[in-house]
Amino acid sequence: MSKEYVNSMCGMCSVRCPIKVEVVDGKAEYIQGGAPLKGSLCPRGAAGTALSYDDERPQYPMVRTGKRGEGKWKQVSWDEALDYVADELTRIQDTYGKDSVLFSDRGGPFRDFYRAFLRGIGTANYNNHDSACARNVQNAALSVFGFGRKGVSYDLKNAKHVILQQRNLFEAINVAEVNNLLAGMENGCKLSVIDIRANVPATKADNFYMIRPGTDYAFNLAVINTIITEELYDKDFVANWVEDFDTLKDFVQQYTPEWAAEETGISADAIRDFCHQLAEAAPSVLWHPGWMTARYSDSFYMTRTIYIINALMGAIGAKGGLPFMNKPGDVGAKGLNSFMNLYPKPEGKRADGIGWMEGRKHYDAGPGLVNLAYEAAVEENPYPVKAYICHRHDPLMAFPDKDHVLKMWESIELLVVPTFSWSDTAWNADVVLPISPYLEREDTIMTKNGPKPAFQIRNRAIDPIYDTKAIWEIYAGLAKRMGLDKLDYDNIEDIWKFQLEGTGVSLEDFKKTGIVSLASDPLYKPVKEGSFKTPSGKVQIIDAKLEADGLPSLKPYESPERPPKDKFRITFGRCALHTQGHTVNNSLLFERMPENILWINTAKAAELDIATDDYVTVGSNGYEAKIKAFVTDFVHPECVFMIHGFGHTLPCESRAKGMGAADNLLMPKGIKKWDKGGGAVAMQEHFISVSKA
């Protein structure tokens, strides 16, 4: 028997924790957290072996032979598949123009190689999934600081008060963040949670505010009112680094705690007490700006107020607050070489209108808004969008109303899905290109920015089990066929050497842990001239770009709609056991959680004669599903809640099929409801019926 341990990187969610894989006779037997996690890992990470050894994942390249979604495929060789895709991309670009190709992914640190491919073929249309997740956060950070959300980090370990609002840190797990927050709490850090239900963080919190759904912005405005009225803010920071403070002061005068109590259900005294707790902990206050904020029509403004409150507390750049993110250059190191720099940025206008269309100039143009690219495909405006590469991304589950989204794709002539698992999107593809799961592939080297920036590598732990390829192999193969010689690689070592050239770091340096730290100690950069990338060089309350697009920087509050009689607002979220819908068919995780449940308030359940473990029927938009009830006082009576990602229908997923309810199918044409401030889809603006089954 031969046994070895391989340092690599998890791929069960977007956090990408370092892992150590125990490999016995060529088989991955056990996964634990690598350095510096000291063995700790979340349930999904521990279940990674079940992804590789799942015979229900795509096993070889396939070309569709029947209608889209019919499930009729032809197995082909990789040469046939890549030839077909390259020929079709060439035909479509020759017919409709370079920008007729759309691409979307889940984002992340491994994009450089295939984004270089997109530049090489000349399309401007790179998108990611973020309008179904954190786009409001990104655009709010740009609007306040002039840099994006990753321009600051979260110093949870040294914080004195952490506030979680639209961030479920103990269930949407980043293991390092969980460990750091728990360590901070052991050292006396307070935790406050603002949510429509008592999630896991709420059970550990010093303060839990069960807020009326859709009123987070009201709560935050009242907090700003109190901080300013009672002079609890950091006067030096505000004087030196906040522009238009008096405008903010005038705007929030009407939004008193008493006013907010009527809107939110949180008492005025509780709001005032909370503000005094923040002041006591300042500047080591960390109000997390949120993660999945594609919720309400004012979630952008809610997130904007979070950044403003952090600034009022002096937490920006502070130890225990939101320190500035360090890149390699900040600690005197050279960053990785970029493949994207090998090709010029395409000159075409983006199909989604971001950056050039009236009303859309204030958004971050990097990944744009893929939901608006779909509208462009329907309207063929500003030009036809005829090819779509949907990479490791399942928009048909991520966005509301699958059938409506599919209809928006009808004019697309080529839908290519590189993926390591089945999804609704892959099932409707023209070509499926199976990616080797993360235990079976290498990726480009990743830069991990933070207090101590580092390079991190994903090593292949086991050989591919089926006829699958690494991501770089797929795009290098397409690049070769489309004449992009600069991306024509046939081994990962040459890719790594290109990335590392001139950095002073060698492949040998990764051998011990898979991570090369670029600094010996965390660096906390003080706020100084140039810290903020706004025209004034300060935190800006008034954003000229936002105003030029016809949107107010300080939006007057509008009370959210209450549920119609006998209906509930549908809300959803995450759990520790599953990564959205990607892991529901995982044999180990399915065993632990085969279906989702519906949280319903005790009083409302009594009216409907519903008890815990009763099956109930949820319905909207012509869709009905049965789901078990969980009756509790700890969910707001105006809403019901379920874990996202269930209700699968694909015949190739024998475990997940028919289990639980799909929240996204309860949101009729929901992709049309989007937050004009930040661009994200407002997915918790829908009402459903609930009845005993």
Beta strands, then each sheet from edge to edge (+ up, - down):
strand 1: 3-9
strand 2: 18-24
strand 3: 27-33
strand 4: 62-64
strand 5: 73-75
strand 6: 101-105
strand 7: 126-128
strand 8: 161-165
strand 9: 190-195
strand 10: 207-210
strand 11: 242-243
strand 12: 285-287
strand 13: 387-390
strand 14: 414-419
strand 15: 431-434
strand 16: 446-448
strand 17: 454-456
strand 18: 515-517
strand 19: 539-540
strand 20: 567-573
strand 21: 597-601
strand 22: 615-620
strand 23: 623-632
strand 24: 639-643
strand 25: 687-692
sheet 1: 1+ 2- 3+
sheet 2: 5+ 4- 15+ 14+ 13+ 6+ 7+
sheet 3: 10+ 9+ 8+ 12+
sheet 4: 11+ 19+
sheet 5: 16+ 17- 18+
sheet 6: 21+ 23+ 22- 25+ 20- 24-
end
